[in-house]
Amino acid sequence: MPIIEHDAEIAASPREVFALVGQVETFADYSDAIDTIVRLGERRYRWRVRIAGVPLDFDVEITESVPPERFAWRSVTGIPNQGEYRLTPVEGGTHLHLTLEYSLNDPLLEKAVNLAAKPLLHKLGDDIIGQVETQLQAQRIGPPKASR
């Protein structure tokens, strides 16, 4: 299986970051590469993504959720994939490491995805991490205060 990894530093505690990483449905709001994410059950989700213009569907289940250190999943239908977020405290925040493994059965599709996947997943990782940081900052600032 090809493996794609992505690292980032976020200026928030691992607990704050994990709280947002664990909200899987919101990932569709973070990147235009994700068409939809639908919750199918307590630990299952249906993803529809678009890579190199090709729509791909797969259902995933959460295999491990260990706040605030690790969040992992694997596909149960569609495109075989598995991945995890590992969160490590660092000075000033959290180091976030994303690992994603996938496999495709169609050689032409695999070639297209392999060409597009790495930059796309880095963009997706940056999009998600950027949105997590934005939301954490908004939570810290809070709603605007009414003037008297």
C-alpha positions in Angstrom: 0.0 0.0 0.0 1.3 3.5 -0.8 1.8 5.5 2.4 1.4 9.3 2.6 2.5 11.2 5.8 2.0 14.7 6.8 3.3 16.7 9.9 2.2 20.0 11.4 2.6 22.0 14.6 -0.5 23.6 16.0 -0.5 26.2 18.7 -3.0 24.5 21.0 -3.0 21.7 23.5 -3.4 18.0 22.4 -6.8 17.9 24.1 -8.0 20.9 22.1 -6.7 19.5 18.8 -8.1 16.0 19.5 -11.5 17.5 20.2 -11.7 18.8 16.7 -9.9 15.9 14.9 -12.5 13.6 16.5 -15.3 15.5 14.8 -15.1 13.6 11.5 -18.2 15.0 9.8 -16.7 18.5 9.9 -13.7 17.5 7.7 -16.0 18.0 4.7 -16.1 21.7 5.6 -12.3 21.9 5.7 -11.4 21.1 2.1 -12.9 21.1 -1.4 -11.3 17.7 -2.0 -14.0 16.2 0.3 -17.4 16.2 -1.3 -19.3 14.7 1.7 -18.9 12.8 4.9 -22.0 11.1 6.3 -22.2 9.5 9.7 -23.5 5.9 9.4 -23.3 4.9 13.0 -21.4 5.6 16.2 -18.0 4.7 14.7 -18.8 4.6 10.9 -18.7 7.2 8.2 -19.2 7.3 4.4 -16.7 9.5 2.6 -16.9 10.9 -0.9 -13.7 12.5 -2.1 -12.5 13.7 -5.5 -8.9 13.0 -6.5 -7.7 14.1 -10.0 -11.3 14.7 -10.9 -12.3 11.2 -10.0 -15.0 10.7 -7.3 -14.1 8.0 -4.8 -16.4 6.6 -2.2 -15.5 4.5 0.9 -16.9 3.7 4.3 -14.6 3.9 7.3 -14.8 2.8 10.9 -12.9 4.4 13.7 -10.6 1.6 15.1 -9.0 3.6 17.9 -9.8 6.8 19.7 -7.4 7.5 22.6 -7.8 11.1 23.6 -5.6 13.1 23.3 -3.0 10.9 21.7 -4.3 8.8 18.8 -7.3 8.7 16.4 -7.2 5.8 13.8 -9.5 4.4 11.2 -9.8 1.8 8.4 -12.0 1.4 5.4 -14.7 -1.3 5.5 -16.0 -0.7 1.9 -14.8 1.0 -1.2 -11.2 2.2 -1.6 -9.0 0.1 0.9 -7.3 2.6 3.2 -6.3 3.1 6.8 -4.8 5.9 8.7 -4.2 7.7 12.0 -3.6 11.0 13.6 -0.9 11.0 16.4 -0.8 14.0 18.6 2.3 14.7 20.7 2.7 17.7 23.1 5.5 20.1 22.2 6.5 23.4 23.6 3.8 25.9 22.6 1.3 23.3 21.3 0.9 20.0 19.6 2.8 18.1 16.9 0.2 16.4 14.6 1.3 13.5 12.5 -1.1 12.0 9.8 -0.4 8.7 8.2 -2.6 7.4 5.4 -2.2 4.1 3.5 -4.4 3.2 0.5 -4.7 0.7 -2.3 -6.4 0.8 -5.6 -7.3 -2.2 -7.8 -7.5 -0.2 -11.1 -4.0 0.4 -12.6 -5.1 3.5 -14.5 -6.9 5.0 -11.5 -4.0 4.1 -9.3 -1.6 5.9 -11.6 -3.8 9.1 -11.6 -4.3 8.9 -7.9 -0.6 8.4 -7.2 0.3 11.4 -9.2 -2.3 13.6 -7.5 -2.6 12.0 -4.1 0.5 13.2 -2.4 0.1 16.9 -3.2 -3.6 16.6 -2.7 -3.3 15.0 0.7 -0.7 17.5 1.8 -3.2 20.2 0.7 -6.0 18.4 2.5 -3.8 18.1 5.6 -3.0 21.8 5.5 -6.7 22.6 4.9 -7.8 20.5 7.9 -5.0 21.8 10.2 -5.6 25.4 9.1 -9.3 25.0 10.0 -8.5 23.3 13.3 -6.2 26.2 14.2 -8.8 28.8 13.1 -11.6 27.1 15.2 -9.3 26.9 18.2 -8.4 30.6 17.9 -12.1 31.5 17.6 -12.9 29.4 20.7 -10.2 31.2 22.7 -11.4 34.7 21.6 -15.0 33.8 22.2 -18.1 35.6 20.9 -17.9 39.4 20.5 -18.8 41.3 23.6 -21.8 43.6 23.5 -20.9 47.3 24.0 -22.9 49.2 26.6 
